[in-house]
Amino acid sequence: MKNDSPITTKTGRYFLTDRIREVVNFWTTAQSEGLQPPPVQKSVPPDSRIIPLPNQETWSIPPCDLQTAIANRESHRRFTADSLSLDELAFLLWATQGVRKELHEAAVLRTVPSAGCRHPFETYLAVLRVEGLENGIYRYLPLDHSLVFVKAVDKLAGHLTAATRGQSFTGQSAVTFLWTAIPERTEWRYAEASYKVIALDAGHVCQNLYLACEVIGAGTCAIAAYEQTLVDAFLGVDGEEEFCVYIAPVGKLEKQK
């Protein structure tokens, strides 16, 4: 079979190395030229519906034994019909993209590491079973620890399955996380050296989701196989300046006897 891919094995492996830094002129990056950094959080359209989330002072989340969570971490593709509580969803969002401290307008410290403190991701949620939330698409606002309602979607579960190439468990979740990247946030500092570290950053985020799921009796499965155009259109992003890079459905698990 003819391979028409524009990516060769050689160029793909080059992406995994750090040789790109040998050819990038870091004196000509947007940061070096004194340009303003991109916002650390997307703006919210006027008159949007904002849902404040419980925080560490108010949520009811059991203590976490990190050693147990790491030992038990695995991918799950079968979920119960149980809902997540709003406390549990707030905890998962905080664990994956929560803000610990605002350094200045260009940088925040979060619960996950990111190259150069650039944090290129936005977190979208396809909500199917979360107490207190209607079904639909939401976006997390980490600076405010809130959700903004994006839109209602008819037959949401079916859209999720279609967008993930027939992986039906994405539509059987209580909520499916869909992370988009806004590369400009990282490019501002690292130019062409951004793309490897954006991919690495995504791994940090999803691993925290796996561990946080262990705390609340839930499970997840990281997904990198999806229909790019379908998912981007589903989320309402342009596919160029912002596009989906990672998906993870989350649901409650059968309790161990």
C-alpha positions in Angstrom: 0.0 0.0 0.0 1.3 3.4 -1.0 2.0 5.7 2.0 1.1 9.3 1.1 1.9 10.7 4.5 3.9 13.9 4.5 5.7 12.6 7.6 8.5 10.2 7.2 10.0 8.0 9.9 13.1 10.2 9.9 11.2 13.5 10.4 8.9 11.9 13.0 11.9 10.7 15.0 13.5 14.2 14.6 10.4 15.6 16.3 11.2 13.4 19.4 14.8 14.7 19.7 15.9 18.2 20.8 18.0 18.9 17.8 15.6 21.7 16.8 17.2 23.9 19.5 20.4 23.8 17.5 18.7 25.7 14.7 16.2 27.9 16.4 17.2 31.5 16.9 15.9 32.3 20.3 16.9 36.0 19.9 14.0 36.4 17.4 11.2 34.8 19.4 8.1 37.0 20.2 9.3 37.1 23.8 12.8 38.3 22.8 11.3 40.9 20.6 9.3 42.3 23.5 5.9 41.4 22.2 3.1 40.8 24.7 2.5 37.2 25.6 -0.8 35.5 24.7 -3.4 35.4 27.5 -3.1 32.5 29.8 -6.9 31.8 29.5 -9.3 32.3 26.6 -11.7 35.1 27.0 -15.4 34.5 27.7 -18.1 35.8 25.4 -20.4 38.4 26.9 -23.5 37.1 28.6 -22.1 33.6 29.0 -23.4 31.4 31.7 -20.7 30.9 34.3 -20.9 28.1 36.9 -18.6 28.5 39.9 -17.0 25.3 41.1 -16.4 24.0 44.7 -12.8 24.5 45.8 -10.4 22.8 48.2 -12.0 24.5 51.2 -15.5 23.3 50.4 -15.4 20.1 48.3 -15.9 16.7 49.8 -13.1 14.6 48.4 -11.5 11.6 50.3 -7.8 11.7 51.3 -5.3 10.5 48.7 -2.7 7.8 49.3 -0.4 8.6 46.4 1.4 5.2 46.5 -1.9 3.4 46.2 -3.1 5.6 43.4 0.1 5.1 41.4 0.0 1.3 41.9 -3.6 1.0 40.9 -3.5 3.3 37.9 -4.7 1.7 34.7 -6.9 2.5 31.7 -10.6 1.8 31.9 -13.1 1.6 29.1 -16.1 0.3 31.0 -18.1 2.7 33.2 -21.2 2.5 35.4 -24.3 4.6 34.8 -23.5 6.6 38.0 -23.0 10.4 37.8 -20.1 12.4 39.0 -20.7 14.9 41.7 -19.9 18.5 41.0 -17.3 18.2 43.8 -15.6 15.3 42.0 -15.6 17.2 38.7 -14.1 20.2 40.3 -11.4 18.1 41.9 -10.5 16.5 38.5 -10.3 19.9 36.9 -8.1 21.3 39.7 -5.8 18.2 39.5 -5.3 18.6 35.8 -5.2 22.4 35.2 -5.8 24.1 38.6 -4.0 27.3 39.3 -1.8 27.4 42.4 -0.5 30.9 42.1 -0.7 33.8 39.6 2.9 35.1 39.1 2.0 37.9 36.7 -0.2 38.5 33.7 1.9 36.2 31.5 2.4 33.2 33.8 0.6 31.1 36.4 1.8 28.1 38.4 -0.6 25.2 38.0 -0.9 21.7 39.4 1.0 20.3 36.4 4.4 21.3 35.0 4.7 23.0 31.7 7.7 24.1 29.6 8.5 27.7 30.5 5.3 28.0 32.5 3.4 28.5 29.2 0.5 26.1 29.7 -0.8 25.9 26.2 -4.0 24.0 26.9 -7.7 24.7 27.2 -10.0 22.1 28.9 -13.3 21.4 27.3 -15.8 19.0 28.8 -18.6 16.9 27.2 -20.9 16.5 30.1 -23.3 13.5 30.1 -23.8 12.7 33.8 -22.6 15.3 36.3 -24.9 16.3 39.2 -26.1 19.9 38.8 -25.0 20.3 35.2 -27.1 19.9 32.1 -25.7 17.9 29.2 -23.5 19.8 26.8 -20.1 21.3 26.2 -18.4 23.4 28.8 -14.9 25.0 29.1 -12.9 25.2 32.3 -11.8 28.7 33.4 -8.7 27.8 35.6 -8.1 31.4 36.7 -11.6 31.6 38.2 -12.0 27.9 38.9 -15.3 28.0 37.1 -17.0 26.5 34.0 -18.4 28.4 31.1 -21.3 26.8 29.2 -20.4 26.6 25.6 -23.4 24.9 23.9 -26.0 22.1 24.1 -25.5 19.2 21.7 -28.2 17.0 20.5 -27.3 13.3 20.7 -24.0 14.2 22.5 -22.9 10.6 23.1 -23.2 9.7 19.5 -21.2 12.7 18.4 -18.4 11.7 20.9 -18.4 8.2 19.5 -18.2 9.4 15.9 -15.5 11.9 16.7 -13.3 9.3 18.3 -13.5 6.9 15.4 -16.2 4.6 16.8 -14.7 4.3 20.3 -18.1 4.0 22.0 -16.9 4.3 25.6 -16.3 8.0 25.0 -20.0 8.4 24.8 -20.7 6.1 27.8 -18.6 8.3 30.2 -20.0 10.6 32.8 -17.8 13.3 31.3 -15.3 13.4 28.6 -12.3 15.7 28.8 -11.1 17.2 25.5 -7.9 19.3 25.7 -7.1 21.7 22.9 -3.7 23.4 22.4 -3.2 27.1 21.6 0.4 26.8 20.3 1.0 30.5 20.3 1.3 30.5 24.1 4.4 28.2 23.8 5.6 29.6 20.5 5.9 33.1 22.1 8.9 31.8 24.1 10.2 28.7 22.1 9.2 29.3 18.5 9.8 26.1 16.5 11.0 24.2 19.5 7.5 24.4 21.0 5.9 21.3 19.5 7.8 18.6 21.3 7.2 20.2 24.7 3.5 20.8 24.0 3.2 17.1 23.5 5.1 16.4 26.7 2.9 18.8 28.6 -0.2 17.0 27.5 1.2 13.8 29.1 1.6 15.6 32.4 -2.0 16.7 32.4 -3.5 13.3 31.5 -1.4 11.4 34.1 -2.7 13.7 36.8 -6.3 12.9 35.6 -5.5 9.1 35.9 -4.3 9.6 39.5 -7.1 11.9 40.5 -9.6 9.4 39.1 -8.2 6.7 41.5 -9.1 9.0 44.4 -12.8 9.2 43.6 -13.5 5.7 42.4 -13.5 6.6 38.7 -11.4 5.6 35.7 -10.3 7.1 32.5 -8.5 6.1 29.2 -6.3 8.5 27.3 -7.2 8.7 23.6 -5.1 10.1 20.8 -7.0 8.6 17.9 -9.9 10.8 16.8 -11.2 12.6 13.7 -9.4 15.9 13.9 -11.8 17.9 11.8 -14.9 16.5 13.5 -13.6 17.1 17.0 -12.5 20.7 16.2 -15.8 21.5 14.7 -17.6 19.8 17.6 -15.8 22.1 20.0 -16.1 25.2 17.8 -12.4 25.8 17.4 -10.7 26.8 14.2 -8.3 23.9 13.9 -5.3 26.2 13.2 -4.8 28.5 16.1 -6.5 26.1 18.5 -7.1 22.4 18.0 -7.8 19.3 20.0 -4.7 17.3 21.0 -6.0 14.7 23.6 -9.2 13.2 24.8 -10.0 11.3 28.0 -13.5 9.9 29.0 -14.1 9.6 32.7 -16.7 7.5 34.5 -17.4 5.7 37.7 -16.2 2.1 38.1 -17.9 -0.9 39.6 -17.0 -1.1 43.3 -14.6 -4.0 44.1 -16.2 -6.7 46.2 
